[in-house]
Amino acid sequence: MDERVQRYVDMGVALGINVGGKIVGAFLVWVIGRMIIRGVLSVMQRSAALKKLDVTLAHYLESATSVLLNILLVIAVLSVFGVETTTFASLLAAVGIAIGMAWSGLLSNLAAGIFMILLRPFKVGDAVTAGGVTGKVHSIGLFATTLDTPDNIRTIVGNSKIFSDTIQNFSTNPFRRVDCTAQLAHGADHEAAIERLKARLALIPEVMKEPAPSVEILEFNLAGPVLAVRPFCHNDHYGTVFFATTKIIREELGKLGLPVPGQHVHIQQLAATPPLRNGNAEAHSSA
């Protein structure tokens, strides 16, 4: 009886030593592997060759290298436990096919990301509208692109959605046009309004001299003519010029004493309304 117990004890000790040795070995492989991966990525970040590349392409290469090295590290850890790498590779391929069939969107995002890097419709730091989102490009990943919207919200959009949709890059051209409108009444002197607005727009420091600001009649509606007020500015100054332009429209039209659309009609309607009795007046005000 003692010999049988001793044999089981010896088998348990041998098994514990074997499994424990593999666990310790796998842990050491993982720790050393992670140190090597961090070292490789650090060398890549400090590499003069990568610094000469575009920022977007450099980040993409770093991301792809990190994913590849981590996959190799997982294979190395599994090999410590006796898992054959060829078997693991076959299993990985089978899992990849299954995942690819179930999540075909991820593969389309990956393919779109590769094409975006090659065709370069935009780069990190550009202000764009992509995938229905407007913002500044923070990073371009393997599967998604990260944008910072004007209200400072980080938004992640799938690469396939971006690549299959219209892309507007506001940073490619050196300047852009700011579009504002000014509503005039029918009795307003539109020539005076146009001249005053052009003169004031030229005084905004961020507004470009060439091309000069444009103020023209855009259309007519029931209230009167509508002016298209269009200064030009650098991309970085768009918000400043937009709000300055709207303020100038309000100030200059007020200084000219131009009639407010609908004001006279409203007064005439009040004058034509017969006096109401108290009960009728209360019912009218409550309505």
C-alpha positions, 0 to 999 in steps of 0.5 A, a space after each residue: 500500500 505504501 509503495 503504491 501511494 509513493 508511486 502516485 506521489 512520485 508521479 505527481 511530483 514529476 508531473 508538477 515539475 514538468 508542468 511547472 517547468 513549462 509554465 516558468 519557461 512560457 512566462 520567461 519566453 513571454 517576458 523576454 519576448 515582450 521586452 524584445 518587441 518593445 525594443 524593436 518598436 523603440 528602435 523603429 520609432 527612433 530610426 532615421 529611415 522611418 523619420 524620413 517617411 510620411 507620419 501616416 506610413 510610419 505609424 502604419 508600419 509600426 502597427 503592422 510590425 507590432 501585430 506580427 511580432 505578437 503573433 510570433 510571440 504567442 506561437 513561441 509560448 505555445 511551442 514551450 507547452 509542446 504545441 507543434 507550430 505547424 499544427 498551430 499554423 494550420 489551426 490559425 489558418 482554419 480560424 482565419 478562414 472562419 473569422 474571415 467568413 463571419 467577419 468579412 467586414 474586418 478584411 474589407 477594412 484591412 484591404 481599404 486601409 492598405 489602399 488608403 496608405 498606397 493612394 494617400 487621399 489624406 495623411 495624419 493631421 489633415 482636416 477631412 470629411 471621411 465616412 460622414 465624419 468631419 475632423 482632424 486625422 489622428 491616426 490611420 490603423 490597420 482596420 480603422 481611422 481615428 478622427 478628432 472632431 471640431 468639438 474634440 470628440 475622438 471618433 473611430 471610423 472603419 476604413 472600408 466605410 471611408 474608402 467607399 464614401 466621398 472623401 473631402 480633404 480641406 488641408 490639400 489646397 492652401 486656402 478655402 472659401 467661407 460661405 455666409 449669406 445676408 438677407 435683405 428686404 425688398 426696400 434695401 439698397 443692396 449696392 450700399 450693402 455690398 460695398 460696406 461688406 466688402 470694405 469690412 471683410 478686407 479688414 479682417 486680418 485672416 482674410 486673404 487679399 487674393 482672391 478678394 472677398 466676394 459679395 454678390 446677390 445670390 437669389 431672391 425670396 419672398 423677403 427680398 434679395 439674399 447676398 452671398 458673402 464669401 471671403 477666402 482664408 487659410 484652412 486653419 482660420 476658417 472658424 475665426 473668419 466665419 464668425 467674424 463675417 457673421 458679426 460684420 453682416 449684423 453690424 454693417 446692415 444695422 449701421 446702414 439702417 436697412 429694413 428688417 425683412 418682414 418688419 413692415 408686413 408685421 406692423 401692417 397686420 397689427 394695424 389692420 387687426 380690429 380691436 378685440 374685446 377682453 374675452 376675445 383678447 384672452 382667447 387670442 393670446 392663449 392661442 
